[in-house]
Amino acid sequence: MSSTRRHFLQTSTAAAGLASPLLAQQQQGARRSPNDKINYALIGAGNMGSADIESALKAGGTALVAVADVYQGRLERAKERWGNQLFTTRDYREVLARPDVDAVIVATPDHWHAPITIDALNAGKDVYCEKPMVQKPEDGLRVIEAQKKSGRIMQVGSQRVSSIVYGKAKELLKSGVIGDVNLVEAWWDRNSAIGAWQYAIAPDASPQNIDWDRFLGSAPKRAFEPIRLFRWRNYKDYGTGVTGDLFVHLFSGMHFITDSLGPSRVFATGGLRYWKDGRDVPDIMLGIYDYAASSTMPAFNLSLRVNFENGTGETSGFRFVGSEGTLTVGDGVTLVRQARQKGPGYSIDTFPQDVQRQFKKEYFEKYPVEPPTTSTVTPRGTEEFLPPRGYSDHEHHHRVFAEAVRSRRPVIEDSSFGLRAAGPALLSNQSYFEKRSILWDPQTMTVKKG
């Protein structure tokens, strides 16, 4: 074979986020009817929050009843998009106090993720929290404890965990088709202003229509400066930079495919090369991570790359390098297989002919040539596994959440999964700024001394 064989995935495969051994467990709480409507509240109505609620509404049997945002213009826009019947407020606590709200989507700046999520869980709401789950790794255990105590459904918003593409990659890797994985490479490159977080600043932004103090929250106090609200990802005080926006997606997808809990060592470098617009986070980052052997994977290394001025458009993907082939994961999955080499190679042309004959005799006695059989024939070329046209893993992820809210069964990307992805991603920032490697305990999800 020399051509590429293509296979088209189905959305009903076991790769879907609901098809997990975790779901055999029954979470406490009353089950809802599959026909029950889920009333959502959106907290943070910016670009990502708006996309989230649109996907949630497409899940079926869902409705938006309330929106909270610190910018009055977004509250007005919410009513334009989703109806004047919406309850709107600048204070998210008023949303959590409403008995008609079943679930909330938390899509605020990163420094608000943990406080609002914990408040929502304590208020008895199910929570879909945008990634990264927390701004600081040490806040993660508090979120986990709040979820356990509340018994509520919580899902982090990294959609690759529900993707049928990533589910297929997981299936192939588990089958052993590429042998033992020794290296995973992942990247996310962009070369657009919007991709580099140069978002539009509302021309009517003012202290009158923006609750500036509420936006700042636990961040350092400073005078009104609307660029920090509308481009909050550019600043350490409110966002998490490249690592929280994109590294965490890569960690989430890779952990899902490999069933890994996380790395034991983190090191990152990079710099601010192009977008010197006042931001205090880098626009190029490289990360190297050590993963210890586990019951599901041998020891391997992970490399991550994000470049905001790569010159080739936006690309993202993974390459799993194994002893018998490679898996490349992007819009689909590409499998390339190769036979494992048996024995060392040899180059004996510089030896005398008698020595060459002796070497070959001993070599082929130790490593005999095996005739090919139907079980040892290795296909040449590649195999591709592609999703159906129009498939959206983002919409799929929200369907997974809605079904979990109804069934009261846990999801894969819960608070523990969220911290296992966010922890090493955020420690990459610490490594970058402190110029040192950091040890991480993936079992306890805490930083180790050393």
Secondary structure by P-SEA (a helix, b strand, c coil): ccbbbbbbbbcccccccccccccccccccccccccbbbbbbbccccaaaaaaaaaaaacccccccbbbbccaaaaaaaaaccccccccccccccccccccccbbbbbccccaaaaaaaaaaaabbbbbccccccccccaaaaaaaaaaaacbbbbccccccccaaaaaaaaaaaacccccccbbbbbbbbccccccccccccccccccccccccccccccccccccccccccccccccccccccccaaaaaaaaaaaaccccccbbbbbccccccccccccccbbbbbbbbccccccccbbbbbbbbcccccccccbbbbbcccbbbbbccbbbbbbbccccccccccccccaaaaaaaaaaaaaacccccccccccccccbbbbbccccccaaaaaaaaaaaaaaacccccccaaaaaaaaaaaaaaaaaaaacbbbbbcccccccccc
